[in-house]
Amino acid sequence: MKRIMPTIMLFMLLALTACNSTNSSLISDDTSSTVTATDKTGATGAQTPEPSSNADVISEEPADTDTGSPAAAPPLFDTKPPEATSSTVKPDVTSSSAPAKPPDTPSPTPSSTPEPEPIEPTKTEEIDMSKMMITVGSTTFTATMENNASVKALMELLVKEPLTIQMSEYGGFEQVGSLGQRLPSNDLQTTASAGDIVLYSSNNIVIFYGSNSWSYTRLGKIESAGAKEIKDAFGSGASVTLSIN
């Protein structure tokens, strides 16, 4: 029994040794294959792998002849503005909402009627209407006239032409003569004195060299002449010319 036990242990030791040797051989084979693969791809020089079928197709395409600059990259997006589609509706400029153009207004045709000529001032506007000349024979008296309707009517007669009337003495204080027409009058009770000129009954002119009180319309007064001078000039009656200077 003692001899058998060592023998068993020897066999077990040999088995373990053989097992270890097998494992070492396997590890050595794996390492050798790894080193060989590395030599093929790295240390022994790069061996270009055979191109795939896709690479052969690409290599057959013509190369870009411009080798000086890289090909421009395509734009990220299309910068060209989109064209207007048929759905876009343009505004109708001839729409009824637009203000209507006013019709052309014809230019006024010049009137064929000639412009009226300016009215020339009448003689009454050019002369002094406040003065009247009384001529008896060779003597002329100047009278200052009133501003009333009777004087205006008398002056309008004298503008056309001097007026000559026949005068005669009445009552020893006045000379009376008919105008031949009626003038506007505004008779008032008046006390006349030498040199006064009045309208009596709208159609008679009276020149005083005395005094009297009656209903008259005042016309004017002879200036710078006394009662005697006036009486001597007229006498018992005379032809008198009334005019405007």
Secondary structure as the mmCIF struct_conf table of DSSP 4:
data_model
#
loop_
_struct_conf.conf_type_id
_struct_conf.id
_struct_conf.beg_label_comp_id
_struct_conf.beg_label_asym_id
_struct_conf.beg_label_seq_id
_struct_conf.end_label_comp_id
_struct_conf.end_label_asym_id
_struct_conf.end_label_seq_id
TURN_TY1_P TURN_TY1_P1 LYS A 2 ARG A 3
HELX_RH_AL_P HELX_RH_AL_P1 ILE A 4 THR A 38
HELX_RH_PI_P HELX_RH_PI_P1 ASP A 39 ALA A 43
TURN_TY1_P TURN_TY1_P2 THR A 44 THR A 44
HELX_LH_PP_P HELX_LH_PP_P1 ALA A 46 PRO A 51
HELX_RH_AL_P HELX_RH_AL_P2 SER A 53 GLU A 60
BEND BEND1 GLU A 61 GLU A 61
HELX_LH_PP_P HELX_LH_PP_P2 PRO A 62 ASP A 64
BEND BEND2 THR A 65 THR A 65
BEND BEND3 GLY A 68 SER A 69
HELX_LH_PP_P HELX_LH_PP_P3 PRO A 70 PRO A 75
BEND BEND4 LEU A 76 PHE A 77
BEND BEND5 LYS A 80 LYS A 80
HELX_LH_PP_P HELX_LH_PP_P4 PRO A 81 THR A 85
TURN_TY1_P TURN_TY1_P3 SER A 86 SER A 87
TURN_TY1_P TURN_TY1_P4 VAL A 93 THR A 94
TURN_TY1_P TURN_TY1_P5 SER A 96 SER A 97
BEND BEND6 ALA A 98 ALA A 98
HELX_LH_PP_P HELX_LH_PP_P5 PRO A 99 SER A 111
BEND BEND7 SER A 112 THR A 113
HELX_LH_PP_P HELX_LH_PP_P6 PRO A 114 THR A 122
HELX_RH_AL_P HELX_RH_AL_P3 LYS A 123 GLU A 126
BEND BEND8 ILE A 127 ILE A 127
TURN_TY1_P TURN_TY1_P6 MET A 129 SER A 130
STRN STRN1 LYS A 131 VAL A 136
TURN_TY1_P TURN_TY1_P7 GLY A 137 SER A 138
STRN STRN2 THR A 139 MET A 145
HELX_LH_PP_P HELX_LH_PP_P7 GLU A 146 GLU A 146
BEND BEND9 ASN A 148 ASN A 148
HELX_RH_AL_P HELX_RH_AL_P4 ALA A 149 LYS A 160
BEND BEND10 GLU A 161 GLU A 161
STRN STRN3 LEU A 163 TYR A 170
TURN_TY1_P TURN_TY1_P8 GLY A 171 PHE A 173
STRN STRN4 GLU A 174 SER A 178
BEND BEND11 GLY A 180 GLN A 181
STRN STRN5 LEU A 188 ALA A 192
TURN_TY1_P TURN_TY1_P9 ALA A 194 GLY A 195
STRN STRN6 ASP A 196 TYR A 200
TURN_TY1_P TURN_TY1_P10 SER A 201 ASN A 203
STRN STRN7 ASN A 204 PHE A 208
BEND BEND12 TYR A 209 GLY A 210
STRN STRN8 ASN A 212 ILE A 222
BEND BEND13 SER A 224 SER A 224
HELX_RH_AL_P HELX_RH_AL_P5 ALA A 227 PHE A 234
TURN_TY1_P TURN_TY1_P11 GLY A 235 SER A 236
STRN STRN9 GLY A 237 SER A 243
#
